[in-house]
Amino acid sequence: MTRIAIVTGASSGLGKEFVKHIDAGASGQIDEIWVVARRLERLEALQRTCGTPVRPFCLDLTDPASFEVIEGALGQTPGAEVALLVNNAGFGVFGNVAMQDKRDGGAMVRLLMQAPVELIYRALPYLRRGSRIINIASVAAFLPQPNLAVYSAAKRFILDLSRSLDAELGGSDIHVTAVCPKFMQTEFLDTPGDATAARAMTAIGFERADRVAARALRASRRGQSLYIPSLDMKAYYVASRVLPYKTALAAERALGII
Ligand SMILES: NC(=O)c1ccc[n+]([C@@H]2O[C@H](COP(=O)([O-])OP(=O)(O)OC[C@H]3O[C@@H](n4cnc5c(N)ncnc54)[C@H](OP(=O)(O)O)[C@@H]3O)[C@@H](O)[C@H]2O)c1
């Protein structure tokens, strides 16, 4: 049996933190960590810091051929078991859709929605009792967000997918957790699109990527289908479930977030 943890978007930010915690034993016995991103040199640098064998995959997850590479690698690994899949790779473009580059929307849809779905399908034959999937959503998933329309809709998709998948697989002790962080100081905000819109939204505050990763792994081990790391965003989630959308939107406008 080869117990594998797959982490996408491992070349920086939250993904890198996940790898560090997995390497330190936060997900129990893991024989190999497969790290996926486009910047190979970053993955190789991360590999050198880990005690666990790390296998870098230099892949663009907006390209469907990438999924075949992962499927092929799983097929060629004797006794492969996907103990953990972390669908983390992502980027977001802030600002009005009308102002965005027309390539951004499709790329967000492919990376934030299609890639996790494709990787989940390919991991399914290799999941065993106790396996876990973590899908990185966002607090942007709670409500449709003007100035972050495609991103927030894509994160809603992954949030809903995670919860229904968890209900489907939970009976076999395979759990799927949607993680909804607020802002983190990563490379995510380096190329935000409309920087003014991005700055306004960061008024909700930041949390630390290393803590989000550690706590998300704990929540996933407990079998939680939804994990919201910060207390204020838990309250926001509850409000988003009870307030009419227009009221919530008016509140966001009054707070200067959108
Ligand atoms: N930071 C925040 O404020 C925040 C808040 C809530 C949720 N999130 C979510 O958290 C996740 C991690 O983001 P982060 O904050 O850690 O941002 P980050 O530092 O920019 O990391 C993004 C990761 O995704 C990878 N990636 C981007 N495009 C890719 C592609 N086409 N194919 C393969 N990999 C790709 C990047 O690697 P390469 O560039 O090397 O490919 C990088 O490793 C994302 O899903 C994001 O939506 C972030």
The ligand as a MOL file (V3000), in Angstrom:
LIG
                    3D

  0  0  0     0  0            999 V3000
M  V30 BEGIN CTAB
M  V30 COUNTS 48 52 0 0 0
M  V30 BEGIN ATOM
M  V30 1 N -5.3160 34.2630 -0.0810 0
M  V30 2 C -6.5890 34.5390 0.1190 0
M  V30 3 O -6.9270 35.6520 0.5370 0
M  V30 4 C -7.6420 33.4830 -0.0840 0
M  V30 5 C -8.8620 33.5940 0.5980 0
M  V30 6 C -9.8140 32.6060 0.4590 0
M  V30 7 C -9.5500 31.5210 -0.3560 0
M  V30 8 N -8.3530 31.4280 -1.0230 0 CHG=1
M  V30 9 C -8.1100 30.2510 -1.8590 0
M  V30 10 O -6.9920 29.5830 -1.3320 0
M  V30 11 C -6.3980 28.7950 -2.3710 0
M  V30 12 C -4.8940 28.9930 -2.3310 0
M  V30 13 O -4.5950 30.3260 -2.6930 0
M  V30 14 P -3.4070 31.1230 -1.9970 0
M  V30 15 O -4.0150 32.1610 -1.1510 0
M  V30 16 O -2.4380 30.2040 -1.3870 0 CHG=-1
M  V30 17 O -2.8120 31.8530 -3.2810 0
M  V30 18 P -1.4000 31.7280 -3.9950 0
M  V30 19 O -0.3020 31.9600 -3.0290 0
M  V30 20 O -1.4910 32.6160 -5.1840 0
M  V30 21 O -1.3340 30.2010 -4.4550 0
M  V30 22 C -2.0760 29.7350 -5.5450 0
M  V30 23 C -1.5300 28.3840 -5.9590 0
M  V30 24 O -2.3090 27.9030 -7.0740 0
M  V30 25 C -1.4240 27.5110 -8.1070 0
M  V30 26 N -2.0220 27.7010 -9.4100 0
M  V30 27 C -2.5560 28.8530 -9.9170 0
M  V30 28 N -2.9550 28.6570 -11.1790 0
M  V30 29 C -2.6730 27.3630 -11.4830 0
M  V30 30 C -2.8410 26.5600 -12.6360 0
M  V30 31 N -3.3860 27.0510 -13.7600 0
M  V30 32 N -2.4480 25.2580 -12.5990 0
M  V30 33 C -1.8770 24.7530 -11.4780 0
M  V30 34 N -1.7100 25.4560 -10.3490 0
M  V30 35 C -2.0880 26.7490 -10.3560 0
M  V30 36 C -0.1900 28.4120 -7.9250 0
M  V30 37 O 0.9510 27.7770 -8.4660 0
M  V30 38 P 1.6850 28.1540 -9.8420 0
M  V30 39 O 1.5310 29.6270 -10.0470 0
M  V30 40 O 3.0940 27.7090 -9.6030 0
M  V30 41 O 0.9920 27.3240 -10.8690 0
M  V30 42 C -0.0860 28.4570 -6.4210 0
M  V30 43 O 0.6160 27.3510 -5.9400 0
M  V30 44 C -7.0740 29.2370 -3.6600 0
M  V30 45 O -8.0460 28.2710 -4.0280 0
M  V30 46 C -7.7490 30.5350 -3.3060 0
M  V30 47 O -8.8680 30.7770 -4.1000 0
M  V30 48 C -7.3910 32.3760 -0.9000 0
M  V30 END ATOM
M  V30 BEGIN BOND
M  V30 1 1 1 2
M  V30 2 2 2 3
M  V30 3 1 2 4
M  V30 4 1 4 5
M  V30 5 2 4 48
M  V30 6 2 5 6
M  V30 7 1 6 7
M  V30 8 2 7 8
M  V30 9 1 8 9
M  V30 10 1 8 48
M  V30 11 1 9 10
M  V30 12 1 9 46
M  V30 13 1 10 11
M  V30 14 1 11 12
M  V30 15 1 11 44
M  V30 16 1 12 13
M  V30 17 1 13 14
M  V30 18 2 14 15
M  V30 19 1 14 16
M  V30 20 1 14 17
M  V30 21 1 17 18
M  V30 22 2 18 19
M  V30 23 1 18 20
M  V30 24 1 18 21
M  V30 25 1 21 22
M  V30 26 1 22 23
M  V30 27 1 23 24
M  V30 28 1 23 42
M  V30 29 1 24 25
M  V30 30 1 25 26
M  V30 31 1 25 36
M  V30 32 1 26 27
M  V30 33 1 26 35
M  V30 34 2 27 28
M  V30 35 1 28 29
M  V30 36 1 29 30
M  V30 37 2 29 35
M  V30 38 1 30 31
M  V30 39 2 30 32
M  V30 40 1 32 33
M  V30 41 2 33 34
M  V30 42 1 34 35
M  V30 43 1 36 37
M  V30 44 1 36 42
M  V30 45 1 37 38
M  V30 46 2 38 39
M  V30 47 1 38 40
M  V30 48 1 38 41
M  V30 49 1 42 43
M  V30 50 1 44 45
M  V30 51 1 44 46
M  V30 52 1 46 47
M  V30 END BOND
M  V30 END CTAB
M  END
